[in-house]
Amino acid sequence: MRPALTDTVALEPPLHHSLLLSPRLTRARRSDTRPQYYAHYVWMGLTDSLSVFAAMLLAYQLRFDRLLPALDFSLLLLTVPPITALVYLTMRLYRVHQYSTAEEFRRIIVSVSLIIGAVVMVSFWSNASFSRLWVLLSWGLGMLFALSSRRLWHWRVRRLRLSGQLTFRTLIVGTNLEAERLAVTMQTRELGFQPVGFLAGGLDEPRLDDQRVLGTVGQLRELIRETKADCLFVASSAVTPEDVVQVMKARRQEEVEVRFTANLPAVLSSRLAPQAIGGVMTLSVNVLQLTRFQAAAKRACDVALSALGLLALLPLFAVVALAVKATSPGPVVFRQERTGLRGRPFTLLKFRTMVAGADQLLEELRARNEADGPLFKLRQDPRVTRVGAVLRRYSIDELPQLWNVLKGEMSLVGPRPPLADEVALYEEWQLDRLEVRPGITGLWQVSGRSELSFEDYVRLDLFYVENWSIAYDLFILSKTIPLLVSTRGAY
């Protein structure tokens, strides 16, 4: 049986009492977390409008080689900020504390496309003229500027959360295993939740000591006021329908955030559709299968980008080849059999980063393995050459795999291709990662790379398999380049 993502959270040792601030000991003032978020969203809105406006202005300068646009075009550009604000508000891009960065990325793609389309439509009722090249440049630059702006905002929000700001004081509804896992997960300060206590639900099987359980759901409104909580996080397995009614009443009357756990595998919110059936709220999970059109679109992107990459990187390939050949004996390119789509073997290409005959030295180093599961990772691997260490740090050694992508053996984005020996040790649920073509980059690489455990690594790959889309591929690619520059988790 495939374990849930939350199974990675360690449950021992139990939470320290200082992590749960009892209202019997403190009466802190009501948190102003949401007003802080709203203030950030005002400034975020200004930078969003400025990003799209600047993108269109720069596109005009690049297309028409003029520093200042003509009067009719200037008047057209003045419509950009209000159109941007309207579209972003409609797409709920100022409620990003309620969904993931991947979902935000998808909405920004749609929003920028709608804004460009709206400006083009406005131009039909004005005297402004535009070209198709200007539209294309505006879209590309608008995407770049909008995403870069949001990335800077995420960096600032993360810094503020680490300093204790923009954090929801949270009551956890439930005292069972699921509730305790929630509290342990919330110890990660970047998530923006500060647990202040537990409430017992009607279906609870208590696991917690009395000092951390502040009361029952029947005392919910009183405890919200007493603890100055601004968020309720409900462990769904701990509550009855009557408890949920109490929670929603508190949501209306006390104006708190409400979150419910869902006993579902990790899926993107774009795949979920709420539906009321006979007075019961349900979540419909859309089946995700690559249609022929989607598969063709993904393959077309792979072919086009890998071909362009190979041509553009030829000078770098020549320099790397000379460096590898001049510093250690052996071939420039390392070839290794890997397992690809549906278990089919193929030959993976890499620039050689180790001494010749490194495979024969592997058994001597297995006792020093720093990875878990079937993987072998060694931070200070003596087989790695000086040039090889640099190539690994910036993942330059992986670039020849663009040829594997062009041949159709790999994709730009997907799970990393495993060795046959590793696949032989997989559990049945781990074999699901072979359902798609392996990739040069993937969710594992942009989430920590070698710093992650093998189990986390496989779960991230399975999340990708479950949630694939072209927008999600673009999201992963957009996160890959900054990660390569930072070299985090690479060795």
C-alpha positions in Angstrom: 0.0 0.0 0.0 1.4 3.4 -0.9 2.0 5.5 2.1 0.7 9.1 2.4 3.0 12.0 2.2 2.4 12.8 5.9 4.0 9.5 6.8 7.4 11.1 6.4 6.7 13.2 9.6 8.5 11.7 12.6 6.2 11.3 15.6 8.9 10.8 18.2 9.9 12.5 20.4 6.5 14.2 21.3 6.1 17.9 20.9 7.7 20.0 23.6 5.2 22.0 25.7 6.8 25.3 24.7 5.6 24.7 21.1 2.0 24.9 22.3 1.3 28.1 24.2 -1.5 27.4 26.6 -4.1 30.2 26.9 -4.3 29.5 30.6 -0.7 30.8 30.8 -0.9 33.7 28.3 -3.4 36.0 26.8 -1.7 37.4 23.8 -3.6 40.0 21.7 -5.4 38.9 18.6 -3.0 38.2 15.8 -3.1 40.6 12.9 -1.7 38.0 10.5 -4.4 38.5 7.8 -4.2 42.3 7.8 -0.4 41.8 7.3 -1.1 39.5 4.4 -3.5 42.1 2.9 -0.9 44.9 3.2 1.5 42.7 1.3 -1.1 41.9 -1.3 -1.5 45.7 -1.9 2.2 46.1 -2.6 2.2 42.9 -4.6 -0.6 44.2 -6.8 1.4 47.3 -7.5 4.5 45.3 -8.5 2.3 42.9 -10.6 0.9 45.9 -12.6 4.3 47.4 -13.0 5.8 44.1 -14.2 3.3 43.7 -17.0 3.4 47.4 -17.9 7.2 47.3 -18.0 7.1 44.1 -20.1 4.9 45.7 -22.8 6.9 48.9 -22.8 10.2 47.0 -23.2 8.6 44.9 -25.9 7.6 48.1 -27.8 11.2 49.4 -27.6 12.6 46.1 -28.8 10.1 45.8 -31.7 10.1 49.4 -32.9 13.5 50.6 -31.7 12.0 53.7 -30.1 12.7 54.9 -26.6 9.2 56.4 -26.1 6.0 55.1 -27.7 3.7 57.1 -29.8 0.9 59.0 -28.1 -1.8 56.5 -29.2 0.3 53.6 -27.9 1.0 55.4 -24.7 -2.7 55.8 -24.1 -3.1 52.1 -24.8 -0.5 51.2 -22.2 -2.3 53.2 -19.6 -5.1 50.6 -19.7 -2.6 47.9 -18.6 -2.6 48.5 -14.8 -6.4 48.4 -14.4 -6.7 45.4 -16.7 -3.9 43.6 -14.7 -5.5 44.4 -11.4 -8.9 43.1 -12.6 -7.6 39.9 -14.1 -5.4 39.1 -11.1 -8.3 39.7 -8.7 -10.6 37.5 -10.8 -7.9 34.8 -10.8 -7.7 35.1 -7.0 -4.0 35.8 -7.2 -4.1 37.8 -3.9 -5.1 34.7 -1.8 -1.8 32.9 -2.4 -1.5 31.9 1.3 -4.3 29.4 0.5 -2.7 27.4 -2.3 0.6 26.2 -3.6 3.3 28.0 -5.7 2.6 25.5 -8.5 -1.1 26.6 -8.6 0.0 30.2 -8.4 2.3 29.6 -11.4 -0.6 28.1 -13.4 -2.8 31.1 -12.6 -0.1 33.6 -13.6 0.3 31.9 -17.0 -3.4 32.2 -17.6 -3.6 35.7 -16.2 -0.8 37.2 -18.4 -2.3 35.5 -21.4 -5.7 37.1 -20.6 -4.1 40.5 -20.0 -2.3 40.5 -23.4 -5.5 39.4 -25.1 -7.5 42.1 -23.4 -5.0 44.8 -24.4 -5.1 43.6 -28.0 -8.9 43.7 -27.9 -8.8 47.3 -26.5 -6.5 48.3 -29.3 -9.2 47.4 -31.9 -11.3 50.3 -30.5 -8.3 52.7 -30.6 -6.0 54.1 -33.2 -3.0 52.2 -31.7 -1.3 49.8 -34.0 0.6 46.7 -32.9 2.5 43.8 -34.4 2.4 40.1 -33.8 6.1 40.2 -32.7 5.2 42.8 -30.1 2.4 40.6 -28.8 4.8 37.6 -28.6 7.5 39.7 -26.9 5.0 41.2 -24.5 3.8 37.8 -23.5 7.3 36.3 -23.0 8.6 39.4 -21.0 5.3 39.6 -19.1 5.7 36.0 -17.9 9.3 36.6 -17.0 8.7 39.8 -15.1 5.5 38.6 -13.3 7.1 35.3 -12.2 10.3 37.0 -11.1 8.3 39.6 -9.1 6.3 36.8 -7.4 9.5 34.8 -6.6 10.9 37.9 -4.8 7.7 38.2 -2.8 7.8 34.6 -1.8 11.4 35.1 -0.6 10.3 38.0 1.5 7.3 36.1 3.0 9.5 33.2 3.8 12.0 35.5 5.6 9.1 37.1 7.6 7.7 33.7 8.6 11.1 32.6 9.8 11.2 35.7 12.0 7.8 34.9 13.5 5.7 37.2 11.3 2.9 36.3 8.9 2.2 33.3 11.0 -1.3 32.0 11.8 -1.9 31.2 15.5 -3.6 27.8 15.0 -6.0 25.6 17.0 -5.8 22.0 15.8 -9.2 20.3 16.0 -8.5 16.7 16.9 -6.4 14.8 19.4 -5.7 11.6 17.4 -2.7 10.5 15.3 -3.6 12.7 12.3 -3.8 15.8 14.6 -0.5 15.0 16.2 1.1 14.7 12.7 -0.4 18.1 11.8 1.3 19.7 14.9 4.7 18.1 14.1 4.4 19.3 10.5 3.7 22.8 11.7 7.1 22.9 13.4 8.4 23.9 10.0 8.2 27.7 10.4 8.2 28.4 6.7 4.7 26.9 6.5 3.3 29.9 8.5 1.4 28.1 11.3 2.0 28.3 15.0 0.0 25.6 17.0 -1.5 27.0 20.2 -3.4 23.9 21.3 -5.7 21.0 20.5 -9.5 20.5 20.7 -11.1 17.1 21.1 -13.5 16.1 18.3 -16.4 13.7 18.5 -14.5 10.8 16.7 -11.3 11.2 18.6 -9.1 8.4 19.9 -7.0 10.6 22.3 -3.2 10.3 22.1 -2.2 13.6 23.8 -1.7 14.6 27.4 -4.2 16.9 29.1 -1.9 19.9 29.2 -2.1 20.3 25.4 -5.8 19.6 25.0 -7.6 22.8 25.8 -11.2 21.6 25.5 -13.7 20.2 23.0 -15.3 21.5 19.8 -18.3 22.6 21.9 -16.0 25.2 23.5 -14.6 26.3 20.1 -15.7 30.0 20.0 -14.7 30.6 23.6 -11.2 29.1 23.0 -10.7 31.1 19.8 -11.2 34.3 21.8 -9.1 33.0 24.7 -6.1 31.9 22.6 -6.4 34.8 20.1 -6.3 32.1 17.4 -6.8 33.2 13.8 -6.8 29.7 12.1 -8.5 26.4 12.8 -6.9 23.3 11.3 -9.3 20.3 11.4 -8.1 16.7 11.4 -11.0 15.3 9.4 -10.7 11.8 10.9 -11.4 13.3 14.4 -14.7 15.2 13.8 -18.3 14.4 13.3 -20.7 16.2 11.0 -22.0 18.1 14.0 -18.4 19.2 14.8 -18.0 20.5 11.3 -21.2 22.6 11.7 -19.6 24.2 14.9 -16.4 24.8 13.0 -18.1 26.6 10.1 -20.2 28.6 12.5 -17.0 29.8 14.2 -15.6 30.6 10.7 -18.5 33.0 10.2 -18.8 34.6 13.6 -15.1 34.7 14.7 -13.6 35.4 11.2 -10.9 32.8 11.4 -9.2 30.8 8.7 -10.4 27.2 8.4 -8.4 24.3 6.9 -9.5 20.7 6.6 -7.2 17.7 6.0 -8.3 15.4 3.2 -7.5 11.7 3.1 -6.2 11.9 -0.4 -2.9 11.3 -2.1 -1.1 14.6 -2.8 -2.7 16.2 -5.9 -2.7 19.7 -7.3 -5.8 21.7 -6.5 -6.5 22.2 -10.2 -7.4 18.5 -10.3 -10.0 18.8 -7.5 -13.6 19.9 -8.1 -16.0 20.4 -5.1 -19.5 19.2 -5.5 -22.5 19.0 -3.2 -24.3 15.6 -3.4 -27.5 15.3 -1.3 -26.3 18.0 1.1 -22.9 16.3 1.5 -19.8 18.2 0.2 -17.6 15.9 -1.9 -14.3 16.4 -3.8 -14.1 15.0 -7.3 -10.6 14.1 -8.4 -10.1 14.4 -12.1 -8.3 11.5 -13.8 -5.0 12.6 -15.2 -4.0 10.8 -18.4 -1.9 12.1 -21.2 -4.2 12.5 -24.2 -2.6 12.1 -27.6 -2.6 15.8 -28.0 -0.9 16.4 -24.7 1.7 13.7 -25.3 2.4 15.2 -28.7 2.7 18.7 -27.2 5.1 17.4 -24.5 7.2 15.6 -27.1 7.2 18.7 -29.4 8.5 20.8 -26.5 11.2 18.2 -25.7 12.4 18.0 -29.3 12.4 21.8 -29.9 14.1 22.7 -26.6 16.6 19.8 -26.7 17.7 20.6 -30.2 18.1 24.3 -29.4 20.0 23.4 -26.3 22.4 21.2 -28.1 23.1 23.8 -30.7 23.5 26.6 -28.2 25.7 24.6 -25.8 28.2 23.3 -28.4 30.9 25.8 -27.4 30.4 24.8 -23.7 30.5 21.1 -24.6 33.9 21.6 -26.4 35.4 23.4 -23.3 34.1 20.7 -20.9 35.4 17.9 -23.2 38.9 19.5 -23.3 38.9 20.0 -19.5 37.8 16.4 -18.8 40.3 14.9 -21.3 43.2 17.1 -20.1 42.8 16.4 -16.3 42.2 12.6 -16.2 42.7 9.6 -18.5 39.6 8.0 -19.9 36.6 8.8 -22.2 35.0 12.2 -22.2 31.4 10.8 -22.2 30.3 8.3 -19.6 27.7 5.8 -20.8 25.6 3.8 -18.4 22.5 1.6 -18.8 19.5 3.0 -17.0 15.8 2.0 -16.8 13.4 4.2 -18.7 9.7 4.3 -19.6 7.8 1.1 -18.5 11.1 -0.5 -17.5 12.8 -0.4 -20.9 16.6 -0.1 -20.7 18.5 2.7 -22.5 22.0 4.1 -22.5 22.3 7.4 -20.5 25.0 9.9 -21.5 26.9 12.1 -19.0 30.2 13.9 -19.0 32.6 11.8 -17.1 33.2 13.2 -13.6 35.0 10.2 -12.0 38.3 8.4 -12.6 38.3 5.6 -15.1 37.1 2.3 -13.7 35.1 4.0 -10.9 32.5 1.2 -11.0 35.0 -1.3 -9.8 35.7 0.8 -6.7 32.1 1.1 -5.7 32.0 -2.1 -3.5 34.9 -0.7 -1.4 32.9 2.5 -0.7 29.5 1.0 0.1 30.1 1.0 3.8 30.4 4.8 3.7 27.1 5.3 1.8 25.3 8.4 3.0 22.0 7.7 1.2 19.2 5.4 2.2 17.3 2.9 0.2 18.9 1.5 -3.0 20.7 4.8 -3.7 24.4 5.4 -3.3 25.5 8.9 -2.4 28.8 10.1 -0.9 29.4 13.8 -0.3 33.2 13.4 -0.5 33.5 10.6 -3.1 37.2 10.0 -3.7 36.4 8.8 -7.2 35.3 12.2 -8.4 37.9 14.3 -10.2 38.6 18.0 -9.6 36.9 18.9 -12.9 34.1 16.4 -12.2 33.4 18.1 -8.8 32.7 21.4 -10.6 30.6 19.8 -13.3 28.5 18.0 -10.6 28.1 21.2 -8.5 26.4 23.0 -11.4 24.9 19.8 -13.0 26.8 20.5 -16.3 27.6 16.7 -16.4 23.9 16.0 -17.2 23.8 18.2 -20.3 24.6 15.4 -22.8 21.3 13.9 -21.8 19.7 16.5 -24.2 20.7 13.9 -26.8 18.7 11.2 -24.9 15.8 13.6 -24.9 16.1 14.2 -28.7 16.1 10.5 -29.3 12.9 10.0 -27.2 14.5 8.0 -24.4 14.1 10.8 -21.9 12.1 14.0 -21.4 13.2 17.4 -20.2 11.1 17.0 -17.0 10.4 13.7 -15.3 11.7 11.3 -12.6 15.4 10.6 -12.8 16.2 7.3 -14.5 17.3 4.6 -12.0 19.8 1.8 -12.4 18.5 -1.7 -13.0 20.0 -2.8 -9.6 18.0 -0.1 -7.9 14.7 -1.0 -9.6 15.2 -4.6 -8.5 15.0 -3.4 -4.8 11.9 -1.3 -5.4 8.7 -2.0 -3.5 5.6 -2.4 -5.7 4.3 1.1 -5.1 7.7 2.6 -6.1 7.5 1.0 -9.6 4.8 3.6 -10.5 7.6 6.2 -11.1 8.4 4.2 -14.3 5.0 5.1 -15.9 6.5 8.2 -17.6 9.7 9.0 -19.4 12.6 9.8 -17.1 13.7 13.4 -17.2 16.8 15.6 -16.9 15.2 17.6 -14.2 12.2 17.0 -12.0 10.4 17.7 -8.8 13.1 15.9 -6.8 15.8 18.2 -8.2 14.0 21.4 -7.4 13.0 20.2 -3.9 16.3 19.4 -2.3 18.2 17.0 -4.7 20.6 14.8 -2.7 19.5 16.3 0.6 16.3 14.3 0.5 15.8 10.7 1.6 15.0 8.0 -0.9 11.4 7.7 0.2 10.8 11.5 -0.2 12.6 11.3 -3.5 10.2 8.6 -4.8 7.1 10.3 -3.3 8.0 13.5 -5.2 8.3 11.5 -8.4 4.9 9.9 -7.8 3.4 13.3 -7.2 4.7 14.4 -10.6 3.3 11.3 -12.2 -0.1 11.9 -10.6 -0.2 15.7 -11.5 1.6 16.1 -14.8 0.7 19.0 -17.0 2.5 21.3 -19.5 2.1 24.2 -17.0 3.6 22.0 -14.2 6.6 21.1 -16.5 7.1 24.9 -17.1 6.9 25.5 -13.4 9.7 22.9 -12.7 11.9 24.2 -15.5 11.5 27.7 -14.1 12.7 26.6 -10.7 15.6 24.5 -12.1 17.9 27.3 -13.4 18.0 29.3 -10.1 18.6 26.0 -8.3 21.6 25.2 -10.5 23.1 28.6 -9.7 22.6 28.1 -6.0 24.1 24.5 -6.2 21.9 23.5 -3.2 21.9 19.8 -2.6 24.4 19.0 -5.5 27.3 16.6 -4.9 
